[in-house]
Amino acid sequence: MKKQEFMKKLSAHLKKMPKLDRDDILADFEEYFDAAQAENENEETLCERLGDPKKIAKEYYMQKYIEEANMQKSFKSMSRAFAASASLGIVNFFYVLCVVIVGYIVISALYIAICSIGLGAIAAFIAGIIFGGMYGPLALWLVLFGSVALLALSVLGFIGIMKLAKLFRKANMRFLNMTRKGIIRRKNYE
């Protein structure tokens, strides 16, 4: 592959990148080619060393999405970063599939379970007030005390799951940032 073909393919794969970013990336690669030409390196050799323009574009998109996820911390930005990471290789794909998706399913299930327990406690409290007099004052107090205790436990559980979800998000961002740093180190090495 020659410089013109490489640059054309890279530009085509970066078409969704903001123009300023795309121009900066293309200018960097122009500098690579200029430096190689100054050292009398063959264009085909440099193109081979740089790699596939499509993969290079994917790496730049992943870096951009990870930076967005670090700044915005929204579901959309995290999803885009994980999707971009998964497209780079089988290890990243399986990490996203097995760890991220399954992890968020488990956390969602825990949220649903703890909310169900809390709603059950509220229902027991209301039922205790309505029907508690039928079984005597001791039964009423036991039901009310039990439902308040269960509601308190569900609130504590909800707070705990929120902390768990935050830790899980931080761990996933650490993985994405390590992937990004590995790509940057590899590019600097080249």
Backbone hydrogen bonds, N-H to C=O, Kabsch-Sander energy under -0.5 kcal/mol:
donor,donor_aa,acceptor,acceptor_aa,energy
6,F,2,K,-2.6
7,M,3,K,-3.1
8,K,4,Q,-2.3
9,K,5,E,-2.6
10,L,6,F,-2.7
11,S,7,M,-2.5
12,A,8,K,-2.2
13,H,9,K,-2.3
14,L,10,L,-1.2
15,K,12,A,-1.1
17,M,14,L,-1.8
22,R,18,P,-2.9
23,D,19,K,-2.9
24,D,20,L,-2.0
25,I,21,D,-2.5
26,L,22,R,-2.7
27,A,23,D,-2.3
28,D,24,D,-2.1
29,F,25,I,-2.0
30,E,26,L,-2.1
31,E,27,A,-2.0
32,Y,28,D,-1.8
33,F,29,F,-2.2
34,D,30,E,-2.6
35,A,31,E,-2.9
36,A,32,Y,-2.4
37,Q,33,F,-2.5
38,A,34,D,-2.2
39,E,35,A,-1.3
40,N,37,Q,-1.6
41,E,36,A,-3.5
46,L,42,N,-2.0
47,C,43,E,-2.8
48,E,44,E,-2.3
49,R,45,T,-2.3
50,L,46,L,-2.8
51,G,47,C,-1.9
56,I,52,D,-2.3
57,A,53,P,-2.4
58,K,54,K,-2.2
59,E,55,K,-2.3
60,Y,56,I,-2.0
61,Y,57,A,-2.6
62,M,58,K,-2.7
63,Q,59,E,-2.3
64,K,60,Y,-2.3
65,Y,61,Y,-2.9
66,I,62,M,-2.6
67,E,63,Q,-2.3
68,E,64,K,-2.1
69,A,65,Y,-2.5
70,N,66,I,-2.3
71,M,67,E,-1.6
72,Q,68,E,-3.5
73,K,68,E,-0.5
73,K,69,A,-1.2
78,M,74,S,-2.3
79,S,75,F,-2.6
80,R,76,K,-2.4
81,A,77,S,-2.0
82,F,78,M,-2.5
83,A,79,S,-2.7
84,A,80,R,-2.4
85,S,81,A,-2.2
86,A,82,F,-2.8
87,S,83,A,-1.5
88,L,85,S,-1.4
89,G,86,A,-0.7
93,F,89,G,-2.3
94,F,90,I,-2.6
95,Y,91,V,-2.2
96,V,92,N,-2.6
97,L,93,F,-2.9
98,C,94,F,-3.1
99,V,94,F,-0.6
99,V,95,Y,-1.9
100,V,95,Y,-1.8
101,I,96,V,-2.4
102,V,97,L,-0.7
103,G,99,V,-2.1
104,Y,100,V,-2.6
105,I,101,I,-2.1
106,V,102,V,-2.6
107,I,103,G,-2.6
108,S,104,Y,-2.3
109,A,105,I,-2.5
110,L,106,V,-2.4
111,Y,107,I,-2.3
112,I,108,S,-2.5
113,A,109,A,-2.7
114,I,110,L,-2.7
115,C,111,Y,-2.4
116,S,112,I,-2.3
117,I,113,A,-2.2
118,G,114,I,-2.2
119,L,115,C,-2.7
120,G,116,S,-2.5
121,A,117,I,-2.2
122,I,118,G,-2.1
123,A,119,L,-2.6
124,A,120,G,-2.5
125,F,121,A,-2.2
126,I,122,I,-2.5
127,A,123,A,-2.8
128,G,124,A,-2.5
129,I,125,F,-1.9
130,I,126,I,-2.5
131,F,127,A,-3.4
132,G,128,G,-1.5
134,M,131,F,-1.3
135,Y,132,G,-1.2
140,L,136,G,-1.8
141,W,137,P,-2.5
142,L,138,L,-2.3
143,V,139,A,-2.6
144,L,140,L,-2.7
145,F,141,W,-3.0
146,G,142,L,-2.7
147,S,143,V,-2.6
148,V,144,L,-2.3
149,A,145,F,-2.5
150,L,146,G,-2.5
151,L,147,S,-2.3
152,A,148,V,-2.5
153,L,149,A,-2.4
154,S,150,L,-2.2
155,V,151,L,-2.1
156,L,152,A,-2.4
157,G,153,L,-2.6
158,F,154,S,-2.4
159,I,155,V,-2.3
160,G,156,L,-2.4
161,I,157,G,-2.5
162,M,158,F,-2.1
163,K,159,I,-2.1
164,L,160,G,-2.4
165,A,161,I,-2.8
166,K,162,M,-2.0
167,L,163,K,-2.4
168,F,164,L,-2.5
169,R,165,A,-2.3
170,K,166,K,-2.4
171,A,167,L,-2.4
172,N,168,F,-2.2
173,M,169,R,-2.4
174,R,170,K,-2.2
175,F,171,A,-2.0
176,L,172,N,-2.4
177,N,173,M,-2.8
178,M,174,R,-2.3
179,T,175,F,-2.3
180,R,176,L,-2.5
181,K,177,N,-2.7
182,G,178,M,-2.3
183,I,179,T,-1.8
184,I,180,R,-2.4
185,R,181,K,-2.9
186,R,182,G,-2.2
187,K,183,I,-2.4
188,N,184,I,-2.4
189,Y,185,R,-2.0
190,E,186,R,-1.8
